[in-house]
Amino acid sequence: RLEEAVLSAVSMQIQAIQDSLKHHKNTCELLGKEVQLDPNSGVFITLNPAGKGYGGRQKLPDNLKQLFRSVAMSRPDNELIA
């Protein structure tokens, strides 16, 4: 699992990739190197739920959270549906 400081540093690279894709560029500069981008690519992150079974979960830095749209998933209530 990545530490919060590492996640924060990675967010700058992710932002560079997202900005290049948003402006329809086919290259992006990462750590001083020009890299090719596939226009159909994207960056996704997942989080494990908080709880007993997922020890060691790291808090996401705010600058990384701002780069992504949150989606929450939950188990459907079968009693309510039926």
C-alpha positions as CSV (number, residue, x, y, z in Angstrom):
1,R,0.0,0.0,0.0
2,L,1.2,3.4,-0.9
3,E,1.9,6.0,1.8
4,E,0.0,9.3,1.8
5,A,3.1,11.2,0.8
6,V,3.7,8.9,-2.2
7,L,0.1,9.2,-3.3
8,S,0.3,13.0,-3.1
9,A,3.4,13.0,-5.3
10,V,1.8,10.6,-7.8
11,S,-1.2,13.0,-8.1
12,M,1.0,15.5,-10.0
13,Q,1.8,12.9,-12.6
14,I,-1.8,11.8,-12.9
15,Q,-2.9,15.4,-13.3
16,A,-0.4,15.9,-16.1
17,I,-1.8,12.8,-17.9
18,Q,-5.4,13.9,-17.4
19,D,-4.6,17.4,-18.6
20,S,-3.0,16.1,-21.8
21,L,-5.9,13.8,-22.5
22,K,-8.4,16.6,-21.9
23,H,-6.6,18.8,-24.4
24,H,-6.4,15.9,-27.0
25,K,-2.6,15.7,-26.9
26,N,-1.0,12.4,-27.8
27,T,2.1,13.0,-25.6
28,C,2.7,14.0,-22.0
29,E,5.7,15.0,-20.1
30,L,6.3,12.8,-17.0
31,L,9.4,13.3,-14.9
32,G,11.2,15.1,-17.7
33,K,10.4,12.5,-20.3
34,E,8.0,12.9,-23.2
35,V,5.7,9.8,-23.3
36,Q,3.1,8.7,-25.8
37,L,-0.6,8.7,-24.7
38,D,-3.4,6.6,-26.1
39,P,-6.4,8.9,-26.6
40,N,-8.6,6.1,-25.4
41,S,-6.8,5.7,-22.1
42,G,-8.0,6.8,-18.6
43,V,-6.8,6.7,-15.0
44,F,-9.0,5.0,-12.4
45,I,-8.5,4.4,-8.6
46,T,-10.3,2.1,-6.2
47,L,-10.5,2.1,-2.4
48,N,-11.3,-0.8,-0.1
49,P,-14.0,-0.1,2.4
50,A,-13.1,0.8,5.9
51,G,-13.5,-2.1,8.3
52,K,-11.9,-5.0,10.1
53,G,-11.0,-6.9,7.0
54,Y,-9.0,-4.1,5.3
55,G,-6.3,-3.1,7.7
56,G,-3.7,-0.6,6.7
57,R,-6.0,1.5,4.5
58,Q,-4.4,4.9,3.7
59,K,-6.2,8.2,3.6
60,L,-6.3,9.7,0.1
61,P,-4.7,13.2,-0.1
62,D,-7.1,16.0,-1.1
63,N,-5.1,16.9,-4.2
64,L,-5.6,13.3,-5.5
65,K,-9.3,13.2,-4.5
66,Q,-9.9,16.3,-6.6
67,L,-8.7,14.6,-9.8
68,F,-11.4,11.9,-9.7
69,R,-15.2,11.6,-9.6
70,S,-16.5,9.6,-6.6
71,V,-18.7,6.6,-7.1
72,A,-20.1,4.7,-4.2
73,M,-21.4,1.1,-4.4
74,S,-23.4,-0.7,-1.9
75,R,-25.1,-4.0,-1.5
76,P,-28.8,-3.8,-2.5
77,D,-31.5,-4.3,0.1
78,N,-33.2,-7.5,-1.1
79,E,-36.1,-7.1,1.4
80,L,-36.9,-3.6,0.1
81,I,-36.7,-4.7,-3.5
82,A,-38.9,-7.8,-3.1
